[in-house]
Amino acid sequence: MLGDSTAVGLGDPVPGRGWRGVGPFVARALDVAPDGYLNTAFTGARMRCVRAEQLPAAAAHRPDVALVIAGMNDTLRSDFDAAAMAADLDHVVTTLRARGAVVVPVRFHDHGRVFRLPGPLSRALRARIEELNAAIDSVVARHRAPCLDLAALPGAYDLSSWSVDRLHPSELGHRMLARGLTGLLAEAGVAIVEPVSLVCSGGIRPRTVDHVGWLVVKGIPWLWRRGRDLLPYAAGIMAASAKQSYLGRHERQPAAIELELTAQEP
């Protein structure tokens, strides 16, 4: 497992053991022994981190299956570069496939619908995610690799699929993610020993106070930090939209005038 905090398992806490999440669910479905499972992911990881900091250990492990969940952190940064991300992912996929692994990346949903960002920030984030997905799609097409489309998962936008922070999947969300990934692995010829259940068990259920506490302590500060990164981009999108609207109105005026004059002719 390579990637960011979702790959780490954030959103699915278990008593006394930190985070669980999608990785262990997939490993159990594949009947992978504890010493056969490796998770190189870390919180805050960007696509370039996967290539530079996680890939060496993952390649040395010589896995049969490698899952890559990364890119969303990049969309929230002012130095977002879709072409560079495509190059990094391509290197990761090429390297792991050369070791004999079935590599499955994911493409992303419109997270603004989950976190409910203000309009300009939501549009800016959506545009970034579209660029990210286009970069991922180009790599997937080049390698003819399986890829999980998170937006196509049933229930992807249901709040029950998300943890209290609305940034990471809940236990149910992680199980849904694992089920989708194992479905693609089965199509690729990987044996699924135990299908992933969507019945939650073993995790810590969040309380209402957890929702409120996260919003005050972490949610608002996070929105402020990431909003500052996205604001210049959001302003650019709004300016371009306003310009297009202005030009569109003025381009339509001559036609409207001509139509009016034609109508007035005897």
C-alpha positions as CSV (number, residue, x, y, z in Angstrom):
1,M,0.0,0.0,0.0
2,L,1.4,3.4,-1.1
3,G,-0.1,6.8,-0.7
4,D,-1.4,9.4,1.7
5,S,-3.5,9.4,4.9
6,T,-6.3,7.5,3.4
7,A,-3.9,4.7,2.6
8,V,-2.6,5.0,6.2
9,G,-6.2,4.3,7.3
10,L,-7.2,7.6,8.9
11,G,-10.9,7.7,9.6
12,D,-11.0,4.1,10.8
13,P,-9.6,4.0,14.3
14,V,-9.4,0.8,16.3
15,P,-9.0,0.4,20.1
16,G,-5.3,0.5,21.1
17,R,-4.0,0.0,17.6
18,G,-4.2,3.4,15.9
19,W,-5.6,3.2,12.4
20,R,-6.8,0.2,10.4
21,G,-8.5,1.1,7.0
22,V,-8.4,-0.1,3.5
23,G,-5.0,-1.8,3.5
24,P,-5.7,-4.4,6.2
25,F,-9.2,-5.1,4.7
26,V,-7.6,-5.8,1.3
27,A,-4.8,-7.9,2.9
28,R,-7.4,-10.0,4.7
29,A,-9.4,-10.5,1.5
30,L,-6.2,-11.7,-0.2
31,D,-5.2,-13.8,2.8
32,V,-1.9,-12.0,3.0
33,A,0.2,-13.0,6.0
34,P,1.3,-10.2,8.4
35,D,4.9,-10.3,7.3
36,G,3.7,-10.1,3.6
37,Y,1.8,-6.9,4.1
38,L,3.7,-3.6,3.8
39,N,2.2,-0.1,4.0
40,T,4.6,2.7,3.1
41,A,2.0,5.4,3.2
42,F,2.2,8.4,5.5
43,T,-0.1,11.4,6.2
44,G,0.3,14.4,4.0
45,A,2.1,12.5,1.2
46,R,1.9,13.9,-2.3
47,M,2.5,12.1,-5.5
48,R,6.2,13.0,-5.6
49,C,6.5,11.6,-2.1
50,V,5.2,8.3,-3.3
51,R,7.9,8.1,-6.0
52,A,10.8,9.4,-3.9
53,E,10.1,8.2,-0.4
54,Q,7.8,5.2,-0.6
55,L,8.5,3.4,-3.9
56,P,12.0,2.2,-2.9
57,A,10.8,0.1,0.0
58,A,7.7,-1.0,-1.9
59,A,9.8,-2.2,-4.9
60,A,12.2,-4.0,-2.6
61,H,9.3,-5.8,-1.0
62,R,8.4,-7.3,-4.5
63,P,4.7,-7.4,-3.9
64,D,2.1,-9.3,-5.9
65,V,-0.3,-6.4,-5.5
66,A,0.3,-2.7,-5.1
67,L,-2.4,-0.1,-4.4
68,V,-1.7,3.6,-4.9
69,I,-3.9,6.2,-3.2
70,A,-2.3,9.6,-3.7
71,G,-2.9,13.0,-5.4
72,M,-5.6,14.7,-3.3
73,N,-3.0,16.5,-1.2
74,D,-1.5,17.9,-4.4
75,T,-4.8,19.5,-5.4
76,L,-4.8,21.6,-2.3
77,R,-1.4,23.2,-3.0
78,S,-0.4,26.3,-4.9
79,D,2.4,24.4,-6.7
80,F,0.0,21.8,-8.2
81,D,1.5,20.3,-11.4
82,A,-0.6,17.7,-13.2
83,A,2.1,16.8,-15.7
84,A,4.7,16.2,-13.0
85,M,2.2,14.1,-11.1
86,A,1.6,12.0,-14.2
87,A,5.3,11.5,-14.6
88,D,5.7,10.4,-11.0
89,L,2.8,8.0,-11.1
90,D,4.0,6.6,-14.4
91,H,7.4,5.9,-12.8
92,V,5.7,4.2,-9.8
93,V,3.5,2.0,-11.9
94,T,6.3,1.1,-14.3
95,T,8.7,0.2,-11.5
96,L,6.2,-2.0,-9.6
97,R,4.9,-3.7,-12.7
98,A,8.5,-4.6,-13.6
99,R,8.6,-6.4,-10.2
100,G,5.6,-8.4,-11.2
101,A,3.0,-6.5,-9.2
102,V,-0.6,-5.9,-10.2
103,V,-0.8,-2.1,-9.6
104,V,-4.1,-0.4,-9.0
105,P,-4.3,3.4,-8.6
106,V,-7.4,5.3,-7.8
107,R,-9.0,8.3,-9.5
108,F,-10.9,10.8,-7.3
109,H,-14.4,12.1,-6.6
110,D,-15.5,15.7,-6.2
111,H,-14.5,16.2,-2.6
112,G,-16.1,19.6,-2.4
113,R,-19.5,17.8,-2.3
114,V,-18.4,16.0,0.8
115,F,-16.6,18.8,2.7
116,R,-19.1,21.4,1.4
117,L,-16.5,24.1,0.7
118,P,-17.6,27.7,-0.2
119,G,-18.6,28.1,-3.9
120,P,-15.4,29.5,-5.3
121,L,-13.2,27.1,-3.4
122,S,-15.4,24.2,-4.4
123,R,-15.1,25.1,-8.0
124,A,-11.4,25.5,-7.8
125,L,-11.0,22.2,-6.1
126,R,-13.2,20.5,-8.7
127,A,-11.1,21.9,-11.5
128,R,-7.9,20.6,-9.8
129,I,-9.4,17.2,-9.3
130,E,-10.4,17.0,-13.0
131,E,-6.8,17.8,-13.9
132,L,-5.5,15.2,-11.4
133,N,-7.9,12.5,-12.8
134,A,-6.8,13.3,-16.4
135,A,-3.2,12.8,-15.3
136,I,-4.1,9.5,-13.7
137,D,-6.2,8.4,-16.6
138,S,-3.3,9.0,-19.0
139,V,-1.0,6.7,-17.0
140,V,-3.7,4.0,-16.6
141,A,-4.4,4.1,-20.4
142,R,-0.6,3.8,-21.1
143,H,-0.2,0.7,-18.9
144,R,-3.7,-0.7,-19.5
145,A,-3.9,-0.9,-15.7
146,P,-7.0,-1.3,-13.6
147,C,-8.1,1.8,-11.8
148,L,-10.8,2.4,-9.2
149,D,-13.0,5.4,-9.8
150,L,-14.0,6.6,-6.3
151,A,-16.8,8.8,-7.7
152,A,-18.5,5.7,-9.2
153,L,-18.6,3.8,-5.9
154,P,-22.2,3.4,-4.6
155,G,-22.6,5.6,-1.6
156,A,-19.5,7.6,-2.3
157,Y,-21.1,10.9,-1.4
158,D,-23.2,9.6,1.6
159,L,-22.0,11.1,4.9
160,S,-21.9,7.7,6.4
161,S,-19.0,6.9,4.1
162,W,-16.9,9.6,5.7
163,S,-15.3,10.1,9.1
164,V,-16.0,13.0,11.4
165,D,-13.5,15.2,9.5
166,R,-15.2,14.6,6.1
167,L,-11.7,14.3,4.7
168,H,-11.1,10.6,5.2
169,P,-13.3,7.6,4.8
170,S,-15.1,6.2,7.8
171,E,-14.8,2.5,8.6
172,L,-17.7,1.9,6.1
173,G,-15.9,4.1,3.5
174,H,-12.7,2.2,3.9
175,R,-14.6,-1.1,3.5
176,M,-16.3,0.2,0.4
177,L,-12.9,1.3,-1.0
178,A,-11.4,-2.2,-0.2
179,R,-14.4,-3.9,-1.8
180,G,-14.0,-1.9,-5.0
181,L,-10.2,-2.6,-5.1
182,T,-10.6,-6.3,-4.6
183,G,-13.3,-6.4,-7.3
184,L,-10.7,-5.0,-9.8
185,L,-8.1,-7.4,-8.5
186,A,-10.4,-10.3,-9.0
187,E,-11.0,-9.1,-12.6
188,A,-7.2,-9.0,-13.0
189,G,-6.9,-12.7,-12.0
190,V,-6.0,-12.2,-8.3
191,A,-7.6,-14.8,-6.0
192,I,-10.0,-13.2,-3.4
193,V,-10.1,-15.6,-0.5
194,E,-12.6,-13.7,1.6
195,P,-14.8,-11.0,0.1
196,V,-14.7,-7.7,2.0
197,S,-17.8,-7.2,4.2
198,L,-19.5,-3.9,4.5
199,V,-20.7,-4.7,8.0
200,C,-18.7,-2.5,10.4
201,S,-17.0,-4.2,13.3
202,G,-13.9,-3.7,15.4
203,G,-13.6,0.0,15.0
204,I,-14.4,3.0,17.3
205,R,-17.7,4.6,16.5
206,P,-17.5,8.5,16.6
207,R,-19.7,10.5,18.9
208,T,-21.4,13.8,18.3
209,V,-18.9,15.5,20.5
210,D,-16.2,14.2,18.2
211,H,-17.8,15.9,15.2
212,V,-18.0,19.3,17.0
213,G,-14.6,19.0,18.6
214,W,-12.9,18.2,15.2
215,L,-14.7,21.2,13.5
216,V,-13.5,23.6,16.2
217,V,-10.0,22.3,16.8
218,K,-9.0,21.1,13.3
219,G,-11.6,21.6,10.7
220,I,-11.7,25.4,10.7
221,P,-7.9,25.8,10.9
222,W,-7.5,23.3,8.1
223,L,-10.0,25.1,5.9
224,W,-8.2,28.4,6.5
225,R,-4.7,27.0,5.7
226,R,-5.8,25.1,2.5
227,G,-8.2,27.9,1.5
228,R,-5.3,30.3,1.4
229,D,-3.5,28.0,-1.0
230,L,-6.5,27.6,-3.2
231,L,-7.8,31.2,-3.2
232,P,-5.5,32.6,-5.9
233,Y,-6.5,29.7,-8.2
234,A,-10.1,30.2,-7.3
235,A,-9.8,33.9,-8.1
236,G,-8.4,33.0,-11.5
237,I,-11.3,30.6,-12.2
238,M,-13.8,33.3,-11.3
239,A,-12.0,35.9,-13.4
240,A,-11.9,33.6,-16.4
241,S,-15.6,32.7,-15.9
242,A,-16.5,36.4,-15.7
243,K,-14.5,37.1,-18.9
244,Q,-16.1,34.3,-20.8
245,S,-19.6,35.4,-19.7
246,Y,-18.8,39.0,-20.7
247,L,-17.5,38.0,-24.1
248,G,-20.4,35.6,-24.6
249,R,-22.9,38.4,-24.1
250,H,-21.1,40.8,-26.5
251,E,-20.7,38.1,-29.1
252,R,-24.5,37.5,-29.0
253,Q,-25.4,41.2,-29.4
254,P,-24.7,41.6,-33.2
255,A,-26.8,38.5,-34.0
256,A,-29.6,39.8,-31.8
257,I,-29.5,43.2,-33.5
258,E,-29.5,41.6,-37.0
259,L,-32.4,39.5,-36.1
260,E,-34.3,42.5,-34.8
261,L,-33.6,44.5,-38.0
262,T,-34.7,41.5,-40.2
263,A,-37.9,41.3,-38.3
264,Q,-38.6,45.0,-38.9
265,E,-38.1,44.8,-42.7
266,P,-41.4,45.1,-44.7
